[in-house]
Each structure stands twice: as C-alpha cells, then as structure tokens.
C-alpha cells in the first residue's frame, strides 16, 4: 500500500475537530461537515497519538472503506 495515497476524511460531528501529529509537523482543523484529503500515513500516525483512534472512530468518517479497515 502506498502510504502517500490520499483519502477523503469528513468531520461527521457538529463541532470543530482538531488534531496534530508532531512527527509529521501536521495540525488539522475540520469545521463541522468539512471534508479534506488526508494521506494514509497521517491517519496511521494519528492512531498512535493519545485519543487519536477514538477521534477517528467517533468524529471522522474515512470515505474509503478499504482504507478505513
């Protein structure tokens, strides 16, 4: 799998979602309902951050089902 491949990620909550991945020097801010194209590498790194996996499960929608798994 190409880790630089991008996938649509949507904020499905009714509030702003913010996360950071310092190792990649990334800080993202999603407005309610906003969709951004995010690299798989960034999502994978987010799962290793405290609360990152919960954020993905509860607030964000990964629009590629195969990549979400």
C-alpha positions, 0 to 999 in steps of 0.5 A: 500500500502506498502510504502517500495515497490520499483519502477523503476524511469528513468531520461527521460531528457538529463541532470543530475537530482538531488534531496534530501529529508532531512527527509529521509537523501536521495540525488539522482543523475540520469545521463541522461537515468539512471534508479534506484529503488526508494521506494514509500515513497521517491517519496511521500516525494519528492512531498512535497519538493519545485519543487519536483512534477514538477521534477517528472512530467517533468524529471522522468518517474515512470515505474509503472503506478499504482504507478505513479497515 
